[in-house]
Amino acid sequence: MQKKDSNHSFKANSINLMQKDYNDKIVELSNKYSLPLIDMWQLGISPFNAVQGQRWMGDLMNYREGGYEKMAQYMAGVINITTNMITGTALEYQLLESRGYGCIST
């Protein structure tokens, strides 16, 4: 089995980019185009970190039960926040509309 040193998330690759650089670009594009994103980088599990990989992933490819639980809790939190933001916006709009403001255009 080959070592994964060349793919280490904290070392630059052949074009001097790290895993975080790719993640940052995905987040940037998500924000630019208003696309929903669950940023798994924020989960803090990297198969390239030996301690995290063994604790949460075991084979460095698939999550262990505890890793799936951690991922599910993180994703549920993001989904709840997003849902509350959307619901809150809709409720605020309904409140303004009920007070006679209707559609506010720019």
C-alpha positions as a Markdown table, in Angstrom:
| # | Residue | x | y | z |
|---|---|---|---|---|
| 1 | Met | 0.0 | 0.0 | 0.0 |
| 2 | Gln | 1.4 | 3.4 | -1.0 |
| 3 | Lys | 1.8 | 6.2 | 1.5 |
| 4 | Lys | -0.5 | 9.2 | 1.0 |
| 5 | Asp | 2.2 | 11.8 | 1.8 |
| 6 | Ser | 1.9 | 13.3 | -1.7 |
| 7 | Asn | -1.8 | 13.9 | -1.2 |
| 8 | His | -1.5 | 15.2 | 2.4 |
| 9 | Ser | -4.1 | 17.9 | 3.0 |
| 10 | Phe | -1.5 | 20.1 | 4.8 |
| 11 | Lys | 1.2 | 19.9 | 2.1 |
| 12 | Ala | 1.2 | 21.7 | -1.2 |
| 13 | Asn | 0.8 | 19.6 | -4.4 |
| 14 | Ser | 2.7 | 20.0 | -7.6 |
| 15 | Ile | 1.0 | 23.3 | -8.4 |
| 16 | Asn | 1.5 | 24.6 | -4.9 |
| 17 | Leu | -2.1 | 24.2 | -3.7 |
| 18 | Met | -3.4 | 22.4 | -0.6 |
| 19 | Gln | -6.7 | 20.7 | 0.1 |
| 20 | Lys | -7.8 | 23.9 | 1.9 |
| 21 | Asp | -7.2 | 25.9 | -1.3 |
| 22 | Tyr | -9.6 | 23.7 | -3.2 |
| 23 | Asn | -12.2 | 23.9 | -0.4 |
| 24 | Asp | -11.9 | 27.7 | -0.3 |
| 25 | Lys | -12.6 | 27.9 | -4.0 |
| 26 | Ile | -15.7 | 25.7 | -3.7 |
| 27 | Val | -17.0 | 27.9 | -0.8 |
| 28 | Glu | -16.3 | 31.1 | -2.9 |
| 29 | Leu | -18.2 | 29.8 | -5.9 |
| 30 | Ser | -21.1 | 28.6 | -3.7 |
| 31 | Asn | -21.3 | 32.1 | -2.3 |
| 32 | Lys | -20.9 | 33.8 | -5.7 |
| 33 | Tyr | -23.8 | 31.8 | -7.2 |
| 34 | Ser | -25.9 | 31.6 | -4.0 |
| 35 | Leu | -25.7 | 27.8 | -4.0 |
| 36 | Pro | -26.4 | 25.8 | -0.9 |
| 37 | Leu | -23.3 | 24.1 | 0.5 |
| 38 | Ile | -22.6 | 21.9 | 3.4 |
| 39 | Asp | -18.9 | 22.6 | 3.9 |
| 40 | Met | -17.5 | 19.3 | 5.1 |
| 41 | Trp | -14.1 | 20.9 | 5.7 |
| 42 | Gln | -15.7 | 22.5 | 8.8 |
| 43 | Leu | -16.4 | 19.0 | 10.1 |
| 44 | Gly | -12.7 | 18.7 | 10.8 |
| 45 | Ile | -12.1 | 15.1 | 9.6 |
| 46 | Ser | -9.3 | 14.5 | 7.2 |
| 47 | Pro | -8.1 | 11.1 | 6.1 |
| 48 | Phe | -4.7 | 12.6 | 5.6 |
| 49 | Asn | -4.4 | 13.4 | 9.4 |
| 50 | Ala | -3.3 | 10.1 | 10.9 |
| 51 | Val | -5.1 | 10.7 | 14.3 |
| 52 | Gln | -8.3 | 11.8 | 12.7 |
| 53 | Gly | -8.2 | 9.2 | 10.0 |
| 54 | Gln | -7.9 | 6.3 | 12.5 |
| 55 | Arg | -10.4 | 7.7 | 14.9 |
| 56 | Trp | -13.1 | 8.6 | 12.5 |
| 57 | Met | -12.4 | 6.6 | 9.3 |
| 58 | Gly | -10.4 | 3.5 | 10.1 |
| 59 | Asp | -9.6 | 2.6 | 6.5 |
| 60 | Leu | -9.0 | 6.2 | 5.6 |
| 61 | Met | -11.8 | 5.9 | 3.0 |
| 62 | Asn | -15.1 | 5.2 | 4.8 |
| 63 | Tyr | -16.3 | 6.6 | 8.0 |
| 64 | Arg | -16.6 | 4.5 | 11.1 |
| 65 | Glu | -19.9 | 4.6 | 13.0 |
| 66 | Gly | -18.8 | 7.4 | 15.1 |
| 67 | Gly | -17.6 | 9.3 | 12.0 |
| 68 | Tyr | -21.0 | 9.0 | 10.4 |
| 69 | Glu | -22.7 | 10.2 | 13.6 |
| 70 | Lys | -20.4 | 13.2 | 13.8 |
| 71 | Met | -21.0 | 13.9 | 10.1 |
| 72 | Ala | -24.8 | 13.5 | 10.5 |
| 73 | Gln | -24.9 | 15.9 | 13.5 |
| 74 | Tyr | -22.9 | 18.5 | 11.6 |
| 75 | Met | -25.1 | 18.2 | 8.5 |
| 76 | Ala | -28.3 | 18.3 | 10.6 |
| 77 | Gly | -27.1 | 21.5 | 12.2 |
| 78 | Val | -26.4 | 23.2 | 8.9 |
| 79 | Ile | -29.7 | 22.1 | 7.5 |
| 80 | Asn | -31.6 | 23.4 | 10.6 |
| 81 | Ile | -29.8 | 26.8 | 10.3 |
| 82 | Thr | -30.5 | 27.0 | 6.6 |
| 83 | Thr | -34.2 | 26.0 | 7.2 |
| 84 | Asn | -34.6 | 28.6 | 9.9 |
| 85 | Met | -33.0 | 31.3 | 7.7 |
| 86 | Ile | -35.4 | 30.5 | 4.8 |
| 87 | Thr | -38.4 | 30.1 | 7.1 |
| 88 | Gly | -37.5 | 33.3 | 9.0 |
| 89 | Thr | -37.2 | 35.2 | 5.7 |
| 90 | Ala | -40.6 | 34.0 | 4.6 |
| 91 | Leu | -42.2 | 34.9 | 7.9 |
| 92 | Glu | -40.7 | 38.3 | 7.8 |
| 93 | Tyr | -42.0 | 38.8 | 4.3 |
| 94 | Gln | -45.5 | 37.7 | 5.4 |
| 95 | Leu | -45.4 | 40.1 | 8.3 |
| 96 | Leu | -44.4 | 43.0 | 6.1 |
| 97 | Glu | -47.1 | 42.0 | 3.6 |
| 98 | Ser | -49.7 | 41.8 | 6.3 |
| 99 | Arg | -48.9 | 45.3 | 7.4 |
| 100 | Gly | -49.5 | 46.6 | 3.9 |
| 101 | Tyr | -46.0 | 46.9 | 2.6 |
| 102 | Gly | -46.5 | 44.3 | -0.1 |
| 103 | Cys | -43.5 | 43.6 | -2.4 |
| 104 | Ile | -40.6 | 45.8 | -1.8 |
| 105 | Ser | -38.5 | 46.4 | -5.0 |
| 106 | Thr | -35.1 | 48.0 | -5.4 |
